[in-house]
Amino acid sequence: EYIVELVALMRLGVVAALMPPQPDQATRAALLTRSSARAVRSTEGVEFLTDSTIKAANKDAGIGPAAASKQAADEAMRSGHPKLGDLAAYIFTSGTTGLPKPALVKHHRFYRAGLVMGGALQMSSADRLYCCLPLYHANAAVIALSCCIYARARLILA
């Protein structure tokens, strides 16, 4: 379900913010603020966020105002197909020196990853790619998933 939803939403122009499944309170608030998220999809369902929800989470976690502007997030979401230069996802660092920071991943990076890596590996629809990393990790989301989409191969998750 997750992969289908992720790819479908990205094709619609929704900017995904890939985060660990159970971050602590401060990390969750930082991730939501830095990505300008408007909804969270988890195993419990979809939680739609309001400005007051985000401000309250930030206050509880001791985080200042949002670094990313709402305008940038609104511009990223539009009808139709996104362009290769448009933002596709935020993938967060592990936060080893503080709170996680977002890496901005554009659609062309997903496209090129599949094209270059899938081509270099000479992948075909007969191939299977085993991925032992969680899908919020850059290698799993960008490299492994893109290669399998490019080659129409199967992605086997650990």
Backbone as numpy.savetxt, mean C-alpha at the origin, in Angstrom:
# Nx Ny Nz CAx CAy CAz Cx Cy Cz
-8.48 -12.66 -1.20 -9.30 -11.46 -1.20 -8.44 -10.20 -1.20
-7.44 -10.17 -0.34 -6.61 -8.97 -0.15 -5.98 -8.52 -1.46
-5.39 -9.45 -2.20 -4.69 -9.10 -3.43 -5.66 -8.56 -4.47
-6.80 -9.21 -4.61 -7.80 -8.76 -5.58 -8.29 -7.36 -5.21
-8.58 -7.14 -3.94 -9.04 -5.82 -3.50 -7.96 -4.76 -3.72
-6.72 -5.08 -3.37 -5.62 -4.13 -3.52 -5.44 -3.71 -4.98
-5.37 -4.68 -5.87 -5.16 -4.38 -7.29 -6.37 -3.64 -7.87
-7.57 -4.06 -7.52 -8.77 -3.40 -8.03 -8.83 -1.94 -7.57
-8.57 -1.70 -6.32 -8.61 -0.33 -5.80 -7.53 0.54 -6.44
-6.35 0.00 -6.61 -5.28 0.76 -7.24 -5.63 1.10 -8.69
-6.28 0.17 -9.39 -6.69 0.42 -10.77 -7.76 1.52 -10.85
-8.51 1.69 -9.77 -9.52 2.76 -9.72 -8.93 4.11 -9.34
-7.67 4.11 -8.91 -7.03 5.36 -8.52 -6.95 5.57 -7.03
-7.40 4.59 -6.24 -7.29 4.68 -4.79 -5.83 4.47 -4.41
-5.31 5.30 -3.53 -3.94 5.16 -3.06 -3.96 4.27 -1.81
-3.29 3.14 -1.90 -3.26 2.19 -0.79 -2.16 2.57 0.20
-2.41 2.34 1.46 -1.40 2.52 2.50 -1.21 1.16 3.16
-0.13 0.48 2.80 0.10 -0.87 3.30 0.78 -0.80 4.66
0.13 -1.37 5.67 0.67 -1.31 7.02 0.58 -2.68 7.69
1.39 -2.88 8.71 1.34 -4.15 9.44 -0.06 -4.37 10.02
-0.46 -5.62 10.23 -1.83 -5.90 10.67 -2.18 -5.39 12.07
-1.24 -5.34 12.98 -1.57 -4.91 14.34 -0.51 -3.96 14.90
-0.41 -2.75 14.33 0.57 -1.80 14.86 0.13 -1.27 16.22
1.09 -0.83 17.04 0.71 -0.23 18.31 0.01 1.10 18.04
-0.54 1.70 19.09 -1.38 2.90 18.96 -0.63 4.05 18.29
0.59 4.33 18.71 1.36 5.44 18.15 1.70 5.19 16.68
2.08 3.96 16.35 2.42 3.62 14.97 1.20 3.72 14.09
0.06 3.20 14.54 -1.18 3.27 13.75 -1.56 4.72 13.47
-1.50 5.56 14.48 -1.85 6.97 14.30 -0.90 7.64 13.30
0.39 7.34 13.40 1.36 7.92 12.48 1.12 7.45 11.05
0.82 6.17 10.87 0.57 5.63 9.54 -0.66 6.27 8.91
-1.73 6.41 9.69 -2.96 7.00 9.17 -2.76 8.47 8.83
-2.03 9.17 9.67 -1.79 10.60 9.44 -0.92 10.82 8.22
0.17 10.10 8.12 1.13 10.30 7.02 0.58 9.86 5.67
-0.40 8.98 5.67 -0.97 8.52 4.41 -2.24 9.26 4.03
-2.76 10.11 4.92 -4.05 10.78 4.70 -5.15 9.77 4.42
-5.09 8.63 5.09 -6.08 7.56 4.88 -7.48 8.04 5.22
-8.43 7.56 4.48 -9.84 7.87 4.71 -10.62 6.63 5.12
-10.01 5.45 4.95 -10.66 4.20 5.34 -9.57 3.17 5.64
-9.89 2.24 6.50 -8.96 1.16 6.83 -9.68 -0.16 6.57
-9.05 -1.02 5.79 -9.58 -2.35 5.51 -8.78 -3.34 6.33
-9.46 -4.09 7.16 -8.79 -5.11 7.98 -9.65 -6.36 7.98
-9.22 -7.36 8.73 -10.01 -8.59 8.81 -11.36 -8.36 9.49
-11.47 -7.28 10.25 -12.73 -6.95 10.91 -13.70 -6.23 9.99
-13.25 -5.78 8.83 -14.11 -5.05 7.90 -13.48 -3.73 7.51
-14.32 -2.77 7.11 -13.85 -1.46 6.69 -14.25 -0.43 7.74
-13.28 0.38 8.15 -13.51 1.46 9.09 -13.28 2.77 8.34
-14.33 3.59 8.21 -14.19 4.88 7.55 -13.76 5.91 8.58
-12.76 6.71 8.24 -12.17 7.65 9.17 -12.64 9.07 8.89
-12.86 9.80 9.95 -13.20 11.22 9.84 -12.01 12.02 10.36
-12.00 13.32 10.07 -10.92 14.17 10.57 -10.84 14.11 12.09
-12.01 14.06 12.76 -12.00 14.02 14.23 -11.45 12.69 14.75
-11.70 11.59 14.03 -11.15 10.29 14.42 -9.63 10.31 14.35
-9.11 10.88 13.26 -7.66 10.93 13.07 -7.02 11.88 14.09
-7.63 13.04 14.33 -7.08 13.98 15.31 -7.06 13.36 16.71
-8.12 12.63 17.06 -8.17 11.98 18.37 -7.08 10.92 18.50
-6.88 10.14 17.44 -5.83 9.11 17.47 -4.46 9.76 17.60
-4.26 10.87 16.88 -2.99 11.59 16.97 -2.76 12.14 18.36
-3.80 12.72 18.96 -3.68 13.29 20.30 -3.34 12.20 21.31
-4.05 11.05 21.20 -3.79 9.92 22.11 -2.37 9.40 21.97
-1.84 9.45 20.74 -0.50 8.92 20.49 0.59 9.99 20.62
0.19 11.26 20.84 1.16 12.34 20.98 1.80 12.75 19.68
1.03 12.72 18.59 1.54 13.08 17.26 0.94 14.41 16.84
1.76 15.25 16.21 1.32 16.56 15.75 0.45 16.49 14.51
0.21 17.62 13.84 -0.64 17.67 12.65 -0.13 16.80 11.52
-1.04 16.46 10.62 -0.73 15.58 9.50 0.35 16.16 8.61
1.28 15.32 8.19 2.34 15.76 7.28 1.84 15.79 5.84
0.98 14.86 5.51 0.43 14.81 4.15 -0.86 15.61 4.11
-1.08 16.34 3.04 -2.28 17.17 2.95 -3.47 16.38 2.45
-4.64 16.77 2.91 -5.87 16.15 2.45 -6.05 16.39 0.96
-5.62 17.55 0.47 -5.76 17.88 -0.94 -5.00 16.87 -1.80
-3.79 16.50 -1.39 -3.00 15.53 -2.16 -3.71 14.18 -2.21
-4.31 13.78 -1.09 -5.02 12.50 -1.06 -6.27 12.56 -1.94
-6.98 13.68 -1.90 -8.17 13.83 -2.72 -7.84 13.83 -4.21
-6.71 14.46 -4.58 -6.30 14.49 -5.98 -5.93 13.09 -6.48
-5.42 12.27 -5.59 -5.02 10.92 -5.97 -6.22 10.03 -6.29
-7.37 10.34 -5.65 -8.58 9.54 -5.87 -9.46 10.23 -6.89
-9.65 9.62 -8.02 -10.51 10.18 -9.05 -11.09 9.04 -9.86
-12.09 9.32 -10.65 -12.68 8.27 -11.48 -11.77 8.00 -12.67
-11.90 6.84 -13.24 -11.09 6.47 -14.39 -9.82 5.76 -13.98
-8.99 5.50 -14.96 -7.74 4.77 -14.71 -6.62 5.74 -14.36
-5.81 5.38 -13.37 -4.67 6.23 -13.01 -3.59 6.18 -14.10
-2.76 7.19 -14.12 -1.62 7.24 -15.04 -0.42 6.61 -14.37
0.58 6.22 -15.16 1.77 5.56 -14.60 2.50 6.44 -13.60
2.44 7.76 -13.75 3.13 8.66 -12.83 2.35 8.97 -11.57
1.13 8.45 -11.44 0.30 8.71 -10.26 0.72 7.82 -9.09
0.51 8.34 -7.90 0.80 7.60 -6.69 -0.13 6.39 -6.58
0.44 5.23 -6.30 -0.33 3.98 -6.18 -0.45 3.54 -4.72
0.63 3.71 -3.95 0.62 3.18 -2.59 1.68 3.85 -1.73
1.41 3.83 -0.44 2.40 4.16 0.56 2.83 2.82 1.15
4.13 2.55 1.14 4.64 1.36 1.82 5.56 1.88 2.91
5.29 1.50 4.13 5.99 2.08 5.27 7.24 1.31 5.64
8.25 2.08 6.07 9.51 1.49 6.55 9.22 0.77 7.86
10.18 0.02 8.32 9.99 -0.72 9.57 10.02 0.18 10.79
10.52 1.39 10.66 10.54 2.30 11.79 11.61 1.98 12.81
12.75 1.46 12.37 13.80 1.07 13.31 14.42 2.27 14.02
14.33 3.46 13.44 14.88 4.66 14.08 13.77 5.63 14.49
12.61 5.12 14.77 11.47 5.96 15.14 10.22 5.39 14.51
9.22 6.25 14.31 7.98 5.80 13.71 8.19 5.52 12.22
7.42 4.58 11.65 7.56 4.27 10.23 7.34 5.49 9.35
8.10 5.55 8.26 7.98 6.64 7.30 7.51 6.05 5.97
6.67 6.80 5.22 6.14 6.23 3.98 7.11 6.34 2.80
7.21 5.26 2.05 7.87 5.28 0.75 6.74 5.44 -0.26
6.83 6.44 -1.13 5.78 6.70 -2.11 6.04 5.85 -3.34
5.11 4.97 -3.67 5.26 4.05 -4.79 4.25 4.43 -5.86
4.77 4.76 -7.03 3.90 5.15 -8.15 3.56 3.93 -9.00
2.54 4.07 -9.81 2.10 2.96 -10.66 3.21 2.47 -11.58
4.06 3.39 -12.06 5.13 2.93 -12.96 6.10 2.01 -12.26
6.27 2.15 -10.95 7.18 1.24 -10.23 6.60 -0.17 -10.20
5.29 -0.29 -9.96 4.65 -1.61 -10.00 4.78 -2.21 -11.40
4.50 -1.40 -12.41 4.56 -1.86 -13.79 5.98 -2.29 -14.17
6.96 -1.43 -13.87 8.35 -1.75 -14.22 8.86 -2.96 -13.46
8.47 -3.10 -12.19 8.91 -4.24 -11.39 8.46 -5.55 -12.04
7.22 -5.59 -12.46 6.72 -6.79 -13.11 7.39 -7.04 -14.44
7.53 -5.98 -15.22 8.13 -6.08 -16.55 9.60 -6.49 -16.47
10.37 -5.80 -15.64 11.81 -6.05 -15.55 12.11 -7.37 -14.84
11.56 -7.52 -13.63 11.88 -8.74 -12.87 11.24 -9.98 -13.49
9.98 -9.86 -13.89 9.32 -10.99 -14.53 10.01 -11.38 -15.83
10.44 -10.35 -16.59 11.17 -10.62 -17.83 12.54 -11.22 -17.57
13.25 -10.68 -16.58 14.59 -11.19 -16.26 14.53 -12.65 -15.80
13.48 -12.99 -15.08 13.31 -14.36 -14.61 12.66 -15.26 -15.66
12.29 -14.66 -16.80 11.62 -15.37 -17.88 10.39 -16.12 -17.37
9.61 -15.40 -16.56 8.42 -16.01 -15.97 7.33 -16.19 -17.02
6.54 -17.24 -16.83 5.40 -17.50 -17.70 4.21 -17.93 -16.84
3.10 -18.15 -17.48 1.90 -18.55 -16.73 2.05 -19.95 -16.11
3.05 -20.68 -16.51 3.30 -22.01 -15.94 4.08 -21.94 -14.62
4.60 -20.75 -14.29 5.44 -20.60 -13.10 4.62 -20.35 -11.84
5.28 -20.66 -10.72 4.74 -20.38 -9.38 5.82 -19.62 -8.64
5.45 -18.56 -7.94 6.41 -17.78 -7.17 6.02 -17.86 -5.70
6.93 -18.38 -4.88 6.69 -18.52 -3.45 7.12 -17.23 -2.75
6.23 -16.64 -1.98 6.53 -15.40 -1.27 6.38 -15.64 0.23
7.49 -15.51 0.95 7.47 -15.75 2.39 7.30 -14.45 3.19
7.22 -13.33 2.49 7.09 -12.03 3.16 5.63 -11.62 3.28
5.32 -10.81 4.29 3.94 -10.31 4.40 3.65 -9.33 3.26
2.39 -9.23 2.85 2.03 -8.43 1.68 2.12 -6.93 1.89
2.36 -6.48 3.12 2.59 -5.05 3.33 4.07 -4.70 3.13
4.91 -5.70 2.91 6.34 -5.50 2.66 6.55 -5.12 1.20
7.49 -4.23 0.93 7.72 -3.73 -0.43 8.07 -4.85 -1.41
8.90 -5.79 -1.00 9.29 -6.85 -1.93 8.10 -7.72 -2.30
7.24 -8.01 -1.34 6.07 -8.83 -1.63 5.06 -8.08 -2.48
4.75 -6.84 -2.10 3.70 -6.07 -2.78 4.15 -5.57 -4.15
5.40 -5.15 -4.26 5.84 -4.56 -5.52 6.47 -5.60 -6.43
7.45 -6.34 -5.95 8.19 -7.26 -6.81 7.41 -8.56 -7.08
7.11 -9.31 -6.03 6.49 -10.62 -6.21 5.12 -10.52 -6.88
4.27 -9.65 -6.38 2.93 -9.50 -6.93 2.98 -9.01 -8.38
3.81 -8.01 -8.65 3.91 -7.47 -10.01 4.44 -8.49 -11.00
5.42 -9.28 -10.58 5.95 -10.33 -11.47 4.86 -11.33 -11.84
4.07 -11.70 -10.86 3.02 -12.69 -11.12 1.91 -12.11 -12.00
1.59 -10.84 -11.80 0.59 -10.20 -12.66 1.14 -10.12 -14.09
2.38 -9.69 -14.22 3.03 -9.57 -15.55 2.99 -10.90 -16.30
3.37 -11.97 -15.62 3.51 -13.28 -16.27 2.24 -14.13 -16.20
1.25 -13.64 -15.46 0.02 -14.41 -15.20 0.37 -15.71 -14.47
1.38 -15.61 -13.62 1.83 -16.76 -12.84 1.08 -16.78 -11.51
1.23 -17.85 -10.79 0.57 -17.98 -9.48 1.51 -17.51 -8.39
0.95 -16.78 -7.42 1.70 -16.31 -6.26 1.32 -17.21 -5.09
2.30 -17.88 -4.53 2.05 -18.77 -3.39 2.53 -18.05 -2.14
1.62 -17.84 -1.20 1.93 -17.11 0.02 2.25 -18.05 1.16
3.25 -17.68 1.95 3.65 -18.49 3.11 2.60 -18.41 4.19
